[in-house]
Amino acid sequence: MVIPPPVKAPNITKYLKRHVLKMNFTNKYVNAQVIHMPTAKVAFSPSSQERALRASMESSGDVAAAPKIGKVLGKRVLLKNIPAISVHLQREQRYHGKVKAVIDFVIAVGLKLL
């Protein structure tokens, strides 16, 4: 009697979250990164420390700087034809203040969140 090989599970790589948004806030700066998870490389990283963005901001560390970072991040991600990203919040981060501002403007640009 011949036993057939087991049926392979479907390829789960298409279900994995490929691009993850991580944010870091200090008293002086707002940083956001989109990380490509299969390779663990930073795909995009706008920051309020960038010289091109500093000229358009009044201050670089408050809630007013966060929407500009979110808008720039969303535009950069859409230029690379990435339709959706997932958000990774650290334990102490809540959907409030700077975090809310970045995420809302990423959505306003046209990205979808997983």
Backbone atoms as SQL, in Angstrom:
CREATE TABLE atoms (id INTEGER PRIMARY KEY, chain TEXT, resi INTEGER, resn TEXT, atom TEXT, x REAL, y REAL, z REAL);
INSERT INTO atoms VALUES
  (1, 'A', 1, 'MET', 'N', 0.834, -1.167, 0.000),
  (2, 'A', 1, 'MET', 'CA', 0.000, 0.000, 0.000),
  (3, 'A', 1, 'MET', 'C', 0.891, 1.246, 0.000),
  (4, 'A', 2, 'VAL', 'N', 0.581, 2.185, -0.862),
  (5, 'A', 2, 'VAL', 'CA', 1.357, 3.415, -0.997),
  (6, 'A', 2, 'VAL', 'C', 0.637, 4.541, -0.264),
  (7, 'A', 3, 'ILE', 'N', 1.360, 5.207, 0.598),
  (8, 'A', 3, 'ILE', 'CA', 0.780, 6.333, 1.333),
  (9, 'A', 3, 'ILE', 'C', 1.159, 7.614, 0.597),
  (10, 'A', 4, 'PRO', 'N', 0.171, 8.430, 0.205),
  (11, 'A', 4, 'PRO', 'CA', 0.492, 9.672, -0.510),
  (12, 'A', 4, 'PRO', 'C', 1.163, 10.670, 0.431),
  (13, 'A', 5, 'PRO', 'N', 1.970, 11.548, -0.121),
  (14, 'A', 5, 'PRO', 'CA', 2.612, 12.565, 0.725),
  (15, 'A', 5, 'PRO', 'C', 1.562, 13.516, 1.299),
  (16, 'A', 6, 'PRO', 'N', 1.867, 14.112, 2.431),
  (17, 'A', 6, 'PRO', 'CA', 0.886, 15.014, 3.033),
  (18, 'A', 6, 'PRO', 'C', 0.648, 16.240, 2.151),
  (19, 'A', 7, 'VAL', 'N', -0.538, 16.763, 2.260),
  (20, 'A', 7, 'VAL', 'CA', -0.899, 17.940, 1.471),
  (21, 'A', 7, 'VAL', 'C', -0.166, 19.144, 2.056),
  (22, 'A', 8, 'LYS', 'N', 0.466, 19.920, 1.184),
  (23, 'A', 8, 'LYS', 'CA', 1.199, 21.091, 1.637),
  (24, 'A', 8, 'LYS', 'C', 0.223, 22.173, 2.098),
  (25, 'A', 9, 'ALA', 'N', 0.610, 22.842, 3.134),
  (26, 'A', 9, 'ALA', 'CA', -0.180, 23.985, 3.588),
  (27, 'A', 9, 'ALA', 'C', -0.044, 25.104, 2.567),
  (28, 'A', 10, 'PRO', 'N', -1.066, 25.924, 2.439),
  (29, 'A', 10, 'PRO', 'CA', -0.944, 27.027, 1.478),
  (30, 'A', 10, 'PRO', 'C', 0.183, 27.970, 1.886),
  (31, 'A', 11, 'ASN', 'N', 0.747, 28.591, 0.912),
  (32, 'A', 11, 'ASN', 'CA', 1.862, 29.503, 1.150),
  (33, 'A', 11, 'ASN', 'C', 1.377, 30.682, 1.993),
  (34, 'A', 12, 'ILE', 'N', 1.912, 30.795, 3.207),
  (35, 'A', 12, 'ILE', 'CA', 1.396, 31.827, 4.105),
  (36, 'A', 12, 'ILE', 'C', 2.121, 33.155, 3.959),
  (37, 'A', 13, 'THR', 'N', 3.099, 33.231, 3.088),
  (38, 'A', 13, 'THR', 'CA', 3.822, 34.493, 2.967),
  (39, 'A', 13, 'THR', 'C', 2.923, 35.604, 2.447),
  (40, 'A', 14, 'LYS', 'N', 1.884, 35.277, 1.703),
  (41, 'A', 14, 'LYS', 'CA', 1.004, 36.339, 1.218),
  (42, 'A', 14, 'LYS', 'C', 0.102, 36.874, 2.329),
  (43, 'A', 15, 'TYR', 'N', 0.023, 36.180, 3.451),
  (44, 'A', 15, 'TYR', 'CA', -0.806, 36.633, 4.560),
  (45, 'A', 15, 'TYR', 'C', 0.001, 37.401, 5.612),
  (46, 'A', 16, 'LEU', 'N', 1.299, 37.375, 5.496),
  (47, 'A', 16, 'LEU', 'CA', 2.129, 38.065, 6.477),
  (48, 'A', 16, 'LEU', 'C', 2.072, 39.574, 6.263),
  (49, 'A', 17, 'LYS', 'N', 2.304, 40.301, 7.315),
  (50, 'A', 17, 'LYS', 'CA', 2.347, 41.756, 7.226),
  (51, 'A', 17, 'LYS', 'C', 3.735, 42.140, 6.753),
  (52, 'A', 18, 'ARG', 'N', 3.818, 42.582, 5.524),
  (53, 'A', 18, 'ARG', 'CA', 5.122, 42.797, 4.906),
  (54, 'A', 18, 'ARG', 'C', 5.757, 44.117, 5.312),
  (55, 'A', 19, 'HIS', 'N', 4.973, 45.176, 5.450),
  (56, 'A', 19, 'HIS', 'CA', 5.518, 46.480, 5.809),
  (57, 'A', 19, 'HIS', 'C', 4.867, 46.953, 7.100),
  (58, 'A', 20, 'VAL', 'N', 5.697, 47.317, 8.068),
  (59, 'A', 20, 'VAL', 'CA', 5.213, 47.695, 9.396),
  (60, 'A', 20, 'VAL', 'C', 5.687, 49.111, 9.710),
  (61, 'A', 21, 'LEU', 'N', 4.763, 49.928, 10.209),
  (62, 'A', 21, 'LEU', 'CA', 5.073, 51.294, 10.626),
  (63, 'A', 21, 'LEU', 'C', 5.407, 51.300, 12.107),
  (64, 'A', 22, 'LYS', 'N', 6.580, 51.839, 12.428),
  (65, 'A', 22, 'LYS', 'CA', 6.986, 52.006, 13.822),
  (66, 'A', 22, 'LYS', 'C', 7.341, 53.473, 14.031),
  (67, 'A', 23, 'MET', 'N', 6.951, 54.006, 15.179),
  (68, 'A', 23, 'MET', 'CA', 7.162, 55.425, 15.457),
  (69, 'A', 23, 'MET', 'C', 7.978, 55.601, 16.727),
  (70, 'A', 24, 'ASN', 'N', 8.785, 56.654, 16.741),
  (71, 'A', 24, 'ASN', 'CA', 9.589, 56.993, 17.901),
  (72, 'A', 24, 'ASN', 'C', 9.467, 58.493, 18.131),
  (73, 'A', 25, 'PHE', 'N', 9.143, 58.870, 19.348),
  (74, 'A', 25, 'PHE', 'CA', 8.964, 60.278, 19.679),
  (75, 'A', 25, 'PHE', 'C', 9.891, 60.656, 20.819),
  (76, 'A', 26, 'THR', 'N', 10.564, 61.777, 20.658),
  (77, 'A', 26, 'THR', 'CA', 11.343, 62.346, 21.740),
  (78, 'A', 26, 'THR', 'C', 10.785, 63.745, 21.993),
  (79, 'A', 27, 'ASN', 'N', 11.362, 64.445, 22.949),
  (80, 'A', 27, 'ASN', 'CA', 10.900, 65.801, 23.209),
  (81, 'A', 27, 'ASN', 'C', 11.277, 66.763, 22.085),
  (82, 'A', 28, 'LYS', 'N', 12.311, 66.399, 21.306),
  (83, 'A', 28, 'LYS', 'CA', 12.773, 67.282, 20.242),
  (84, 'A', 28, 'LYS', 'C', 12.323, 66.852, 18.847),
  (85, 'A', 29, 'TYR', 'N', 12.139, 65.544, 18.618),
  (86, 'A', 29, 'TYR', 'CA', 11.936, 65.070, 17.253),
  (87, 'A', 29, 'TYR', 'C', 10.822, 64.032, 17.157),
  (88, 'A', 30, 'VAL', 'N', 10.300, 63.915, 15.928),
  (89, 'A', 30, 'VAL', 'CA', 9.318, 62.890, 15.594),
  (90, 'A', 30, 'VAL', 'C', 9.936, 62.031, 14.502),
  (91, 'A', 31, 'ASN', 'N', 10.023, 60.723, 14.730),
  (92, 'A', 31, 'ASN', 'CA', 10.600, 59.794, 13.759),
  (93, 'A', 31, 'ASN', 'C', 9.585, 58.706, 13.446),
  (94, 'A', 32, 'ALA', 'N', 9.501, 58.327, 12.183),
  (95, 'A', 32, 'ALA', 'CA', 8.649, 57.213, 11.779),
  (96, 'A', 32, 'ALA', 'C', 9.423, 56.360, 10.793),
  (97, 'A', 33, 'GLN', 'N', 9.213, 55.048, 10.867),
  (98, 'A', 33, 'GLN', 'CA', 9.909, 54.124, 9.970),
  (99, 'A', 33, 'GLN', 'C', 8.920, 53.107, 9.437),
  (100, 'A', 34, 'VAL', 'N', 9.065, 52.782, 8.170),
  (101, 'A', 34, 'VAL', 'CA', 8.348, 51.651, 7.587),
  (102, 'A', 34, 'VAL', 'C', 9.403, 50.586, 7.335),
  (103, 'A', 35, 'ILE', 'N', 9.209, 49.428, 7.972),
  (104, 'A', 35, 'ILE', 'CA', 10.190, 48.351, 7.905),
  (105, 'A', 35, 'ILE', 'C', 9.629, 47.216, 7.066),
  (106, 'A', 36, 'HIS', 'N', 10.434, 46.734, 6.114),
  (107, 'A', 36, 'HIS', 'CA', 10.074, 45.576, 5.304),
  (108, 'A', 36, 'HIS', 'C', 10.423, 44.344, 6.125),
  (109, 'A', 37, 'MET', 'N', 9.414, 43.649, 6.641),
  (110, 'A', 37, 'MET', 'CA', 9.638, 42.606, 7.630),
  (111, 'A', 37, 'MET', 'C', 10.378, 41.363, 7.110),
  (112, 'A', 38, 'PRO', 'N', 10.137, 40.884, 5.889),
  (113, 'A', 38, 'PRO', 'CA', 10.894, 39.697, 5.464),
  (114, 'A', 38, 'PRO', 'C', 12.405, 39.903, 5.433),
  (115, 'A', 39, 'THR', 'N', 12.852, 41.112, 5.109),
  (116, 'A', 39, 'THR', 'CA', 14.279, 41.369, 5.069),
  (117, 'A', 39, 'THR', 'C', 14.768, 42.161, 6.273),
  (118, 'A', 40, 'ALA', 'N', 13.853, 42.674, 7.086),
  (119, 'A', 40, 'ALA', 'CA', 14.163, 43.473, 8.282),
  (120, 'A', 40, 'ALA', 'C', 14.983, 44.705, 7.941),
  (121, 'A', 41, 'LYS', 'N', 14.679, 45.325, 6.809),
  (122, 'A', 41, 'LYS', 'CA', 15.363, 46.549, 6.406),
  (123, 'A', 41, 'LYS', 'C', 14.387, 47.719, 6.463),
  (124, 'A', 42, 'VAL', 'N', 14.904, 48.877, 6.765),
  (125, 'A', 42, 'VAL', 'CA', 14.084, 50.080, 6.803),
  (126, 'A', 42, 'VAL', 'C', 13.831, 50.529, 5.372),
  (127, 'A', 43, 'ALA', 'N', 12.556, 50.569, 4.997),
  (128, 'A', 43, 'ALA', 'CA', 12.206, 50.966, 3.642),
  (129, 'A', 43, 'ALA', 'C', 12.103, 52.483, 3.529),
  (130, 'A', 44, 'PHE', 'N', 11.459, 53.116, 4.501),
  (131, 'A', 44, 'PHE', 'CA', 11.270, 54.566, 4.503),
  (132, 'A', 44, 'PHE', 'C', 11.440, 55.061, 5.927),
  (133, 'A', 45, 'SER', 'N', 11.998, 56.263, 6.063),
  (134, 'A', 45, 'SER', 'CA', 12.206, 56.791, 7.400),
  (135, 'A', 45, 'SER', 'C', 12.175, 58.312, 7.398),
  (136, 'A', 46, 'PRO', 'N', 10.990, 58.922, 7.349),
  (137, 'A', 46, 'PRO', 'CA', 10.953, 60.383, 7.479),
  (138, 'A', 46, 'PRO', 'C', 11.126, 60.785, 8.934),
  (139, 'A', 47, 'SER', 'N', 11.743, 61.919, 9.130),
  (140, 'A', 47, 'SER', 'CA', 12.014, 62.406, 10.471),
  (141, 'A', 47, 'SER', 'C', 11.936, 63.921, 10.472),
  (142, 'A', 48, 'SER', 'N', 11.634, 64.482, 11.622),
  (143, 'A', 48, 'SER', 'CA', 11.621, 65.939, 11.720),
  (144, 'A', 48, 'SER', 'C', 13.038, 66.487, 11.784),
  (145, 'A', 49, 'GLN', 'N', 14.049, 65.631, 11.751),
  (146, 'A', 49, 'GLN', 'CA', 15.443, 66.063, 11.711),
  (147, 'A', 49, 'GLN', 'C', 15.924, 66.322, 10.288),
  (148, 'A', 50, 'GLU', 'N', 15.160, 65.885, 9.286),
  (149, 'A', 50, 'GLU', 'CA', 15.581, 66.074, 7.900),
  (150, 'A', 50, 'GLU', 'C', 15.627, 67.555, 7.564),
  (151, 'A', 51, 'ARG', 'N', 16.651, 67.926, 6.867),
  (152, 'A', 51, 'ARG', 'CA', 16.856, 69.336, 6.543),
  (153, 'A', 51, 'ARG', 'C', 15.732, 69.878, 5.665),
  (154, 'A', 52, 'ALA', 'N', 15.236, 69.077, 4.736),
  (155, 'A', 52, 'ALA', 'CA', 14.179, 69.532, 3.835),
  (156, 'A', 52, 'ALA', 'C', 12.856, 69.744, 4.577),
  (157, 'A', 53, 'LEU', 'N', 12.610, 68.951, 5.606),
  (158, 'A', 53, 'LEU', 'CA', 11.359, 69.077, 6.353),
  (159, 'A', 53, 'LEU', 'C', 11.444, 70.144, 7.443),
  (160, 'A', 54, 'ARG', 'N', 12.612, 70.387, 7.973),
  (161, 'A', 54, 'ARG', 'CA', 12.762, 71.370, 9.049),
  (162, 'A', 54, 'ARG', 'C', 12.366, 72.767, 8.608),
  (163, 'A', 55, 'ALA', 'N', 12.577, 73.084, 7.344),
  (164, 'A', 55, 'ALA', 'CA', 12.255, 74.425, 6.855),
  (165, 'A', 55, 'ALA', 'C', 10.755, 74.689, 6.879),
  (166, 'A', 56, 'SER', 'N', 9.943, 73.652, 6.695),
  (167, 'A', 56, 'SER', 'CA', 8.494, 73.843, 6.640),
  (168, 'A', 56, 'SER', 'C', 7.810, 73.687, 7.995),
  (169, 'A', 57, 'MET', 'N', 8.556, 73.363, 9.042),
  (170, 'A', 57, 'MET', 'CA', 7.970, 73.160, 10.361),
  (171, 'A', 57, 'MET', 'C', 8.349, 74.297, 11.303),
  (172, 'A', 58, 'GLU', 'N', 7.379, 74.675, 12.126),
  (173, 'A', 58, 'GLU', 'CA', 7.678, 75.695, 13.127),
  (174, 'A', 58, 'GLU', 'C', 8.492, 75.093, 14.269),
  (175, 'A', 59, 'SER', 'N', 8.059, 73.936, 14.750),
  (176, 'A', 59, 'SER', 'CA', 8.838, 73.215, 15.759),
  (177, 'A', 59, 'SER', 'C', 8.853, 71.752, 15.363),
  (178, 'A', 60, 'SER', 'N', 9.884, 71.052, 15.770),
  (179, 'A', 60, 'SER', 'CA', 10.083, 69.695, 15.264),
  (180, 'A', 60, 'SER', 'C', 9.653, 68.599, 16.226),
  (181, 'A', 61, 'GLY', 'N', 9.188, 68.933, 17.419),
  (182, 'A', 61, 'GLY', 'CA', 8.918, 67.883, 18.388),
  (183, 'A', 61, 'GLY', 'C', 7.514, 67.798, 18.904),
  (184, 'A', 62, 'ASP', 'N', 6.634, 68.692, 18.514),
  (185, 'A', 62, 'ASP', 'CA', 5.304, 68.686, 19.101),
  (186, 'A', 62, 'ASP', 'C', 4.287, 68.023, 18.179),
  (187, 'A', 63, 'VAL', 'N', 3.030, 68.133, 18.556),
  (188, 'A', 63, 'VAL', 'CA', 1.958, 67.483, 17.799),
  (189, 'A', 63, 'VAL', 'C', 1.786, 68.131, 16.430),
  (190, 'A', 64, 'ALA', 'N', 2.230, 69.351, 16.248),
  (191, 'A', 64, 'ALA', 'CA', 2.118, 70.015, 14.945),
  (192, 'A', 64, 'ALA', 'C', 3.083, 69.414, 13.921),
  (193, 'A', 65, 'ALA', 'N', 4.171, 68.822, 14.342),
  (194, 'A', 65, 'ALA', 'CA', 5.132, 68.219, 13.416),
  (195, 'A', 65, 'ALA', 'C', 4.689, 66.824, 12.983),
  (196, 'A', 66, 'ALA', 'N', 3.916, 66.139, 13.804),
  (197, 'A', 66, 'ALA', 'CA', 3.512, 64.759, 13.516),
  (198, 'A', 66, 'ALA', 'C', 2.668, 64.623, 12.245),
  (199, 'A', 67, 'PRO', 'N', 1.683, 65.509, 11.980),
  (200, 'A', 67, 'PRO', 'CA', 0.929, 65.352, 10.721),
  (201, 'A', 67, 'PRO', 'C', 1.788, 65.515, 9.478),
  (202, 'A', 68, 'LYS', 'N', 2.764, 66.394, 9.535),
  (203, 'A', 68, 'LYS', 'CA', 3.645, 66.581, 8.374),
  (204, 'A', 68, 'LYS', 'C', 4.494, 65.345, 8.129),
  (205, 'A', 69, 'ILE', 'N', 4.944, 64.710, 9.199),
  (206, 'A', 69, 'ILE', 'CA', 5.706, 63.468, 9.062),
  (207, 'A', 69, 'ILE', 'C', 4.814, 62.371, 8.486),
  (208, 'A', 70, 'GLY', 'N', 3.574, 62.285, 8.960),
  (209, 'A', 70, 'GLY', 'CA', 2.636, 61.291, 8.439),
  (210, 'A', 70, 'GLY', 'C', 2.326, 61.499, 6.973),
  (211, 'A', 71, 'LYS', 'N', 2.175, 62.745, 6.565),
  (212, 'A', 71, 'LYS', 'CA', 1.876, 63.044, 5.164),
  (213, 'A', 71, 'LYS', 'C', 3.055, 62.698, 4.260),
  (214, 'A', 72, 'VAL', 'N', 4.256, 63.051, 4.683),
  (215, 'A', 72, 'VAL', 'CA', 5.459, 62.737, 3.898),
  (216, 'A', 72, 'VAL', 'C', 5.657, 61.228, 3.812),
  (217, 'A', 73, 'LEU', 'N', 5.454, 60.536, 4.922),
  (218, 'A', 73, 'LEU', 'CA', 5.598, 59.081, 4.934),
  (219, 'A', 73, 'LEU', 'C', 4.603, 58.430, 3.988),
  (220, 'A', 74, 'GLY', 'N', 3.348, 58.861, 4.044),
  (221, 'A', 74, 'GLY', 'CA', 2.329, 58.288, 3.165),
  (222, 'A', 74, 'GLY', 'C', 2.647, 58.495, 1.695),
  (223, 'A', 75, 'LYS', 'N', 3.111, 59.674, 1.347),
  (224, 'A', 75, 'LYS', 'CA', 3.442, 59.950, -0.054),
  (225, 'A', 75, 'LYS', 'C', 4.628, 59.110, -0.525),
  (226, 'A', 76, 'ARG', 'N', 5.645, 58.958, 0.334),
  (227, 'A', 76, 'ARG', 'CA', 6.815, 58.157, -0.049),
  (228, 'A', 76, 'ARG', 'C', 6.450, 56.690, -0.234),
  (229, 'A', 77, 'VAL', 'N', 5.580, 56.172, 0.623),
  (230, 'A', 77, 'VAL', 'CA', 5.178, 54.768, 0.520),
  (231, 'A', 77, 'VAL', 'C', 4.331, 54.549, -0.732),
  (232, 'A', 78, 'LEU', 'N', 3.421, 55.471, -1.027),
  (233, 'A', 78, 'LEU', 'CA', 2.585, 55.321, -2.218),
  (234, 'A', 78, 'LEU', 'C', 3.385, 55.435, -3.509),
  (235, 'A', 79, 'LEU', 'N', 4.464, 56.204, -3.498),
  (236, 'A', 79, 'LEU', 'CA', 5.311, 56.302, -4.695),
  (237, 'A', 79, 'LEU', 'C', 5.964, 54.965, -5.039),
  (238, 'A', 80, 'LYS', 'N', 6.177, 54.107, -4.047),
  (239, 'A', 80, 'LYS', 'CA', 6.771, 52.791, -4.286),
  (240, 'A', 80, 'LYS', 'C', 5.713, 51.710, -4.518),
  (241, 'A', 81, 'ASN', 'N', 4.453, 52.115, -4.730),
  (242, 'A', 81, 'ASN', 'CA', 3.338, 51.205, -5.024),
  (243, 'A', 81, 'ASN', 'C', 3.099, 50.191, -3.910),
  (244, 'A', 82, 'ILE', 'N', 3.151, 50.642, -2.678),
  (245, 'A', 82, 'ILE', 'CA', 2.794, 49.805, -1.532),
  (246, 'A', 82, 'ILE', 'C', 1.429, 50.270, -1.065),
  (247, 'A', 83, 'PRO', 'N', 0.383, 49.454, -1.229),
  (248, 'A', 83, 'PRO', 'CA', -0.973, 49.927, -0.938),
  (249, 'A', 83, 'PRO', 'C', -1.354, 49.903, 0.538),
  (250, 'A', 84, 'ALA', 'N', -0.700, 49.057, 1.338),
  (251, 'A', 84, 'ALA', 'CA', -1.120, 48.918, 2.738),
  (252, 'A', 84, 'ALA', 'C', 0.083, 48.631, 3.631),
  (253, 'A', 85, 'ILE', 'N', -0.021, 49.101, 4.865),
  (254, 'A', 85, 'ILE', 'CA', 0.993, 48.831, 5.876),
  (255, 'A', 85, 'ILE', 'C', 0.282, 48.476, 7.170),
  (256, 'A', 86, 'SER', 'N', 0.990, 47.885, 8.078),
  (257, 'A', 86, 'SER', 'CA', 0.428, 47.629, 9.401),
  (258, 'A', 86, 'SER', 'C', 1.168, 48.512, 10.405),
  (259, 'A', 87, 'VAL', 'N', 0.540, 48.739, 11.545),
  (260, 'A', 87, 'VAL', 'CA', 1.095, 49.637, 12.552),
  (261, 'A', 87, 'VAL', 'C', 1.494, 48.816, 13.766),
  (262, 'A', 88, 'HIS', 'N', 2.704, 49.049, 14.244),
  (263, 'A', 88, 'HIS', 'CA', 3.179, 48.402, 15.467),
  (264, 'A', 88, 'HIS', 'C', 3.369, 49.475, 16.518),
  (265, 'A', 89, 'LEU', 'N', 2.532, 49.453, 17.551),
  (266, 'A', 89, 'LEU', 'CA', 2.656, 50.413, 18.643),
  (267, 'A', 89, 'LEU', 'C', 3.372, 49.752, 19.804),
  (268, 'A', 90, 'GLN', 'N', 4.265, 50.490, 20.414),
  (269, 'A', 90, 'GLN', 'CA', 4.942, 49.977, 21.588),
  (270, 'A', 90, 'GLN', 'C', 3.970, 49.990, 22.755),
  (271, 'A', 91, 'ARG', 'N', 4.347, 49.349, 23.816),
  (272, 'A', 91, 'ARG', 'CA', 3.442, 49.192, 24.954),
  (273, 'A', 91, 'ARG', 'C', 2.969, 50.532, 25.515),
  (274, 'A', 92, 'GLU', 'N', 3.849, 51.506, 25.578),
  (275, 'A', 92, 'GLU', 'CA', 3.473, 52.776, 26.180),
  (276, 'A', 92, 'GLU', 'C', 2.780, 53.717, 25.204),
  (277, 'A', 93, 'GLN', 'N', 2.743, 53.379, 23.919),
  (278, 'A', 93, 'GLN', 'CA', 2.102, 54.231, 22.926),
  (279, 'A', 93, 'GLN', 'C', 0.613, 53.933, 22.854),
  (280, 'A', 94, 'ARG', 'N', -0.174, 54.972, 22.919),
  (281, 'A', 94, 'ARG', 'CA', -1.623, 54.870, 22.784),
  (282, 'A', 94, 'ARG', 'C', -2.033, 55.656, 21.536),
  (283, 'A', 95, 'TYR', 'N', -3.204, 55.362, 21.025),
  (284, 'A', 95, 'TYR', 'CA', -3.718, 56.060, 19.850),
  (285, 'A', 95, 'TYR', 'C', -4.223, 57.430, 20.313),
  (286, 'A', 96, 'HIS', 'N', -3.266, 58.331, 20.536),
  (287, 'A', 96, 'HIS', 'CA', -3.579, 59.626, 21.101),
  (288, 'A', 96, 'HIS', 'C', -2.420, 60.576, 20.814),
  (289, 'A', 97, 'GLY', 'N', -2.703, 61.840, 20.596),
  (290, 'A', 97, 'GLY', 'CA', -1.662, 62.842, 20.419),
  (291, 'A', 97, 'GLY', 'C', -0.850, 62.667, 19.152),
  (292, 'A', 98, 'LYS', 'N', 0.461, 62.549, 19.294),
  (293, 'A', 98, 'LYS', 'CA', 1.359, 62.447, 18.144),
  (294, 'A', 98, 'LYS', 'C', 1.122, 61.172, 17.351),
  (295, 'A', 99, 'VAL', 'N', 0.859, 60.066, 18.043),
  (296, 'A', 99, 'VAL', 'CA', 0.611, 58.783, 17.364),
  (297, 'A', 99, 'VAL', 'C', -0.632, 58.902, 16.487),
  (298, 'A', 100, 'LYS', 'N', -1.682, 59.474, 17.030),
  (299, 'A', 100, 'LYS', 'CA', -2.936, 59.647, 16.292),
  (300, 'A', 100, 'LYS', 'C', -2.721, 60.565, 15.090),
  (301, 'A', 101, 'ALA', 'N', -1.954, 61.623, 15.259),
  (302, 'A', 101, 'ALA', 'CA', -1.711, 62.557, 14.167),
  (303, 'A', 101, 'ALA', 'C', -0.967, 61.885, 13.013),
  (304, 'A', 102, 'VAL', 'N', 0.064, 61.112, 13.315),
  (305, 'A', 102, 'VAL', 'CA', 0.815, 60.428, 12.252),
  (306, 'A', 102, 'VAL', 'C', -0.078, 59.428, 11.527),
  (307, 'A', 103, 'ILE', 'N', -0.800, 58.602, 12.272),
  (308, 'A', 103, 'ILE', 'CA', -1.623, 57.561, 11.654),
  (309, 'A', 103, 'ILE', 'C', -2.767, 58.168, 10.848),
  (310, 'A', 104, 'ASP', 'N', -3.407, 59.210, 11.366),
  (311, 'A', 104, 'ASP', 'CA', -4.513, 59.833, 10.639),
  (312, 'A', 104, 'ASP', 'C', -4.067, 60.425, 9.309),
  (313, 'A', 105, 'PHE', 'N', -2.893, 61.038, 9.267),
  (314, 'A', 105, 'PHE', 'CA', -2.439, 61.625, 8.017),
  (315, 'A', 105, 'PHE', 'C', -1.889, 60.586, 7.053),
  (316, 'A', 106, 'VAL', 'N', -1.406, 59.462, 7.565),
  (317, 'A', 106, 'VAL', 'CA', -1.032, 58.355, 6.674),
  (318, 'A', 106, 'VAL', 'C', -2.282, 57.817, 5.977),
  (319, 'A', 107, 'ILE', 'N', -3.373, 57.713, 6.725),
  (320, 'A', 107, 'ILE', 'CA', -4.640, 57.255, 6.146),
  (321, 'A', 107, 'ILE', 'C', -5.191, 58.299, 5.186),
  (322, 'A', 108, 'ALA', 'N', -5.074, 59.579, 5.537),
  (323, 'A', 108, 'ALA', 'CA', -5.611, 60.656, 4.685),
  (324, 'A', 108, 'ALA', 'C', -4.928, 60.712, 3.329),
  (325, 'A', 109, 'VAL', 'N', -3.664, 60.337, 3.255),
  (326, 'A', 109, 'VAL', 'CA', -2.948, 60.335, 1.990),
  (327, 'A', 109, 'VAL', 'C', -3.467, 59.240, 1.067),
  (328, 'A', 110, 'GLY', 'N', -3.964, 58.139, 1.650),
  (329, 'A', 110, 'GLY', 'CA', -4.525, 57.078, 0.816),
  (330, 'A', 110, 'GLY', 'C', -4.014, 55.693, 1.122),
  (331, 'A', 111, 'LEU', 'N', -3.156, 55.547, 2.123),
  (332, 'A', 111, 'LEU', 'CA', -2.694, 54.217, 2.509),
  (333, 'A', 111, 'LEU', 'C', -3.748, 53.497, 3.328),
  (334, 'A', 112, 'LYS', 'N', -3.762, 52.200, 3.221),
  (335, 'A', 112, 'LYS', 'CA', -4.653, 51.385, 4.035),
  (336, 'A', 112, 'LYS', 'C', -3.851, 50.761, 5.162),
  (337, 'A', 113, 'LEU', 'N', -4.492, 50.588, 6.297),
  (338, 'A', 113, 'LEU', 'CA', -3.850, 49.952, 7.423),
  (339, 'A', 113, 'LEU', 'C', -4.375, 48.540, 7.567),
  (340, 'A', 114, 'LEU', 'N', -3.477, 47.609, 7.820),
  (341, 'A', 114, 'LEU', 'CA', -3.877, 46.208, 8.030),
  (342, 'A', 114, 'LEU', 'C', -4.129, 45.953, 9.488);
